[in-house]
Amino acid sequence: MAVDKKSRYAKSGRVAWVRADGSQVELIGLTPRPARAAIFAAVATDTDRLDTLATRYYRDPLKLWRIADASPAFDPFDAVVPGTPVQIPPDK
């Protein structure tokens, strides 16, 4: 599995996995999230998603991972619940 050398997963270990049909694939292993302190919390609206928040605060929707990493209990694939605070870390 090719991963761009600038990716946060470039140095992650690989895990072999067997599909139901018996074929094997290589997956990227779990990578610990880096500790990121938030500088403030934004209250989510009913139209917010991680990518829209990243666009608003970083002008780049692909930086949604920075926001996901700031909350250890937050999965990047979870929906943002309106009215809940979302931790926004610095753009570094």
N, C-alpha and C positions, 0 to 999 in steps of 0.2 A: 504494500500500500504506500504510494508516494505521498509525502506531506511536504509542503513548502518549507524550506529551511528557516524561514522567518516566523513560521507558525508557532503558537504556544505549545503545540503538540509534537514538535520536531524531535524532542528528546524523550518523549514518552515511550514506555515499553509497549511491546506488541503482545497480543493474546491470541492464541489459536482457538477457533470455535468451529464446531461441526454443525452444519445445518441439518434439518430433518431428512433431507435426501441423501445424507452421508458425505456431501462435499465439504471441504474445509475452507475457511476464510480466515484472514488475519485482521483483527480489530485493534484499534488503539486502546491501550489500557487506561484505567482511571488515572487521572492526573489531579493531584491535590490543588485546590484553589489557593492562589496566593492571597495573603492577608491584605486587605485594602480597607483603610479607614475612610468612612464617608465624611464629606465636608458639610452636607446638609441632607435633609429628607424632603422629597417632593411628595405632595399628596396626589395620588393617581386619580385621574378622571375616567369617565366611562369610555373614552376613546383612546386611552393610553395603552401602549404595548412597550416592551423593552426597546424595540427599534425606534419607535417614535420618541421615547424619552432620550435615547442616545442621540437622535438627530437634534432634538431641542437643546441639549446641554453640551454636546460635543461636535455638532454639525456633521456627524458620521453615523449612520444607522448600524454599521458593522461593529461599532464599539459597544454594542449592547452587552457584551461579555463583562465589561468593566462594572456595569451596574449589577449584573447577576453575581459577580464575584464579591461585591460589597455586602451581600446578605447571605450568610452561610445556609440559611434555611430556604433560600429562594432558588428554585430550579429555573434555568433559562427558558424552559419550554412551558412553564406554568403561565397561566393568564395573570395579568396584573389586575388585582381586585380594586375597583373604584373606591376611593375614600381611605385607602390604606397608605401609610407612608412608604416610600421607596427610597432607599439609601443611594445617594449620588456621590461617588468618590471623585477625587480630582482626576483630571485628564492627563495622566503621566504615563 
